[in-house]
Amino acid sequence: MLSKFAGEGMIAYLASTYVFKQVLATQPDRTPLGATMQKTVFNDRDTVRAYALFLGEEIDLKNLENCHTLATLPLMVNAGEYGCAVLLDYGVVVLFGLDLAEKEAFLTKLSPIISDSFAKPETEEVEVQINMTASERVKEGKIFLHEFTIERLQIVADILAKSIVLSHYETSLDSVFDQIEPFAASLQRENRSRRQSRELLRQLGTTLLVQHKIVGRVEIIDKPELLWESPQLEHLYERLEDEYEIRERHSALERKLELISQTAQTVLEFMQHSSSLRVEWYVVVLIVVEILLSLYEIVFKG
């Protein structure tokens, strides 16, 4: 009799346990807001290569097709067989763990959604390694992380993207400096042409576009939105930002932009002033000619 009751009790217990598990399975996730799980990638590796490219003025992320989204802000998708890629709408893609063939295939797939592609894209490559014992930082040209979480790779991608955008415009502004110098020297000469004025206006336009890009779209010195959801990674971001000298390079670029703008505006104002003086002299000459003609009429035909 006792064994019968024990058996019935065990059956009732197992049934109630099964029902309880089923109820739990149907309940919504009660994870507190902000307590996000950090998913890892490249679980079978301790080293991956990151390859950043500044491909063009814009990537139309809305028309990206046939990619599985791993994360957003910034957008991370699968790439190749086991790799992944972070895409920024201002024209940068950062690839992780792709071999040469996979990289070429992925870039070919991206080409239709890139606006104003660069003939020679700015690139930067770095090795990313796992090191659980040391602090997360850049050392001897390598980036060391505690683990390959999606959020950490997004932080790395954000820094690499900002770095190559700065490199691109540092190079382009150096060439603008080379072109501005002869215009400044032309202040000592009189034979300045309209073509020079048009070229100066073009340089001013280039300067304004660079300022719009690095301040308005890339937001070089702004922290990524990812840190709002993963504040524990802020220290990593600040270490990488410091190692790549993002703020220092941005400040230097801003000073160059300001100098170029001031130089071009000064030269243009001087050329416009000189042009005004020539017009005034033409008017004076015409007045003198008219006076001489009037005197001629009075003296010889009076």
Protein Blocks (a to p, Z undefined) as FASTA:
>chain_A
ZZmmmmmmmmmmmmmmmmmmmmmmmpccfbdehiacdddehklbcbdcdddddfbfbdcf
klpghiacfbghiadddehjllccdddfkopacdehiafklmmmmmmmmmmmpghiafba
cdddddddddfkbccddeehiacdfbdcfklmmmmmmmmmmmmmmmmmmmmmmmmmmmmm
mmmmmmmpmbdcfklmmmmmmmmmmmmmmmmmmmmmnommbccfklmmmmmlmmmmmmmm
mmnommmmmmmmmmmmmmmmmmmmmmmmmmmmmmmmmmmmmmmmmmmmmmmmmmmmmmmm
ZZ
